[in-house]
């Protein structure tokens, strides 16, 4: 696992005015939670966004706090501005050394399957897998090789091989991905479109029947 270091500073002030001032200066507020208590922090937004873009939200980050203290953390949560779409706040969770951590790791698909080369379609049902292990054993991703899969083949959780130090928290029979037949997929899509069209179509009005005239 590659080391990812982020320089960060302690902050004293709180509140909306402090947060606005930080953001106008190119920083964002952050909070560190964990077994050693809670710390209010600030970090340069560009530093965090560049690192976050590289590693995603599942990797371990080493926080270098004011150059005096270090903490191994994961990104527990973050907030995004609904208009500007930029990150405006981050919550970090400190990892306790020697204690197993439960987290989600992204699944990366490797190769082009034989089935796809013949016209099949790769369908991915799970993009992250929940695992539990010591922090030092957390992989950056779980690689699934699909090269030998034919049309109709699937990979289940039980088929994924990971280090014996890693425990996967998922149903072994759950399908991770499959190589679907294009004809089957097309038929299913057409049925879905027809069903939507039927639901959207207005009901035909049935004219009221006139009463029968009596004979003279």
N, C-alpha and C positions, 0 to 999 in steps of 0.2 A: 504494500500500500504506500503510495506516494505521500510525502509530507506537504501539507498546504498551510502556509503561514500567513496570518493577517495582522497587521499592526492596528492597534485600537487604543482608545484613551478612556480614562475614567471621566465621568461628567458629574457635576454637582447639581445643576438646575434641573427642574422638571416643569411640565406644563406646555401649553400650546405655543406660547411666545418663545420659549427656549427652543422647542422643536423647529419652529419657523426660522429662527436665527441660524440654527445648525444647517438646515437645508439650503438656506440662501448662501451659506459659506462653503457649500459642497460636501457637507457631512449629513449623516442621518443618526437619529437616536437608536440605541440598542439596549437590551437587557440580558444579563447573564444569570441563569438559574442553575442550581445544583446543590451538591452535598456540602459545599463550602459557603452557602448563602447566596444572596442576590446582589448583583452589582449593576449600576447604571453606567452605560458606556456610550461612546460616540465613535463613528468610523467614517473614513472618507468613502463616499458613495461609489466613486469610480473603482477604487480598490476592491470593494465588495462585489460590485456587478461583474467586473472582469473575472474574478475568481469564481463567482457563482455560475457564470456562463460556462466556465471550463469544467467544473466538477459536479454541478447540480446540487440538489438538496440532501443527498444521502451520505456524502463523504465527511470524514473527520477533518476539522480545521484546528490548527494551533493558534490561539489568540496570544499575541504578544502585547500585554497590557502595559502601556507606558514604558516599555523596555525593561520593566522590573519583575514582572510576573507572567507566567504562562499558564494557559488552560487549554486542555483538549476538549473540543466541543463539536456538536452537530447543530445544524440550523433546525430549530424546533418549529418556528413559525415566522412568517414575514407578511407585511402589509404592502399593498400596491395602490398607488393613487388611481382612482377610477377614471380620471380624465387623461392624465399624462402617461399612465401605465408604467411609471417608474417605482422602484422600491422606496418606501418612506419609513419603514421601521423593521427591526429584526429582533427576534428572540433566539438566544443561544441556550443550549442545555449542556452543562459540563459533565463530561464522562468521568466516572470514578474508576481509576486504574485497578485492575484485578477483578472487576465486576463485569459480568456478561451484560451485553447491551442488545436490546431488541429493536431492530430497525428494518426499513425497506430498502432493497437494492434493485436498481434497474436491470432489466433483462435486455441483452444485446444479441440480435440475430446475426449469425456469421454465415456467409456463403449464399449461393443461389441454388435452390433445390432442383433436382432433376425434374420434379413435377411442374415447377414454374416454367422451366425451359420448354416443357411440352404444352404449355398453355394454361396450367393450373394457377390458382391464386393463393398467395400466402395470407392467411387470416390469423392475426395475433389477438388472443383473448386476455392474456395477462402480460402487463408491461413492467410490473414490479413484483418482487417476491420478498415476503417478510422472513427475516432470518434472526437467529440469536447466537451470539458468540462474544468472545473477548474483543475489545476495541481494536487491538493490534491485528486481529484476524479478519477484520471486515474487508471484503473485496470491493474494488471500485464498481464492479458490475459482475453479472453472471452471464457468461457467454453460452449461447445455444447454437450449435452447428446444424444447419438444415440441408447441407449439401446432398446427402443421400436420400432425402425424402421424396417419395413419389406422390402422385395425385391420390388423395384419400388417406395418406399417412398423417399421423398426429404425434405430438410430443406432449406427454403428461408430466406433472410435477415429479413423479417417481422416476422419470427417465433422466432428470437433470442430475449431473454429477458435481458435487461440491466437496471441498475439503472436509475431512472427518470431524474437524473442530467446529464446523458450522452446522447448526440445526435449522431446518426449514419448517416454518409454521404455515403449512398449507395442506389441503387434502391431497394425498398422493395421486388420486385418480383425476384430479382437476386438469382439464386440457389447457395447455399453455399456448399452443399454436397448432394449426393444421394446414394442409395443402388441399384447398377445395377445388372441386370440379367447376369450371366456368359455366357449364350448362345448368348444373344444379343451382348455382348462385344466381344466374340470370332468371331462372324460373321462379326462385324465391322472391327476387326483386320485382318481377312482373306481377306476382300475386299480391305483394304489398302495395304496389301502385294501384292495382285494380280495387283492392279493399279500401284504400284511401279515397279513390274516386267515387266508390259506391256510397261511402259515408258522407261525402261532400255533396252529392247530387240531391236536389230537392225532391221531396216525395211527390209523386203524381197525384193530383187531386181527382177523386172519383166523383163524378156528377151524381147528384141526388136523383133517384128514380121518381118519375112522375106517377102519381096514383092512377090506377086503372079507371077508365071511364065506365060508368054504369050504362048498360043497354036500356034503351027506352022500352 
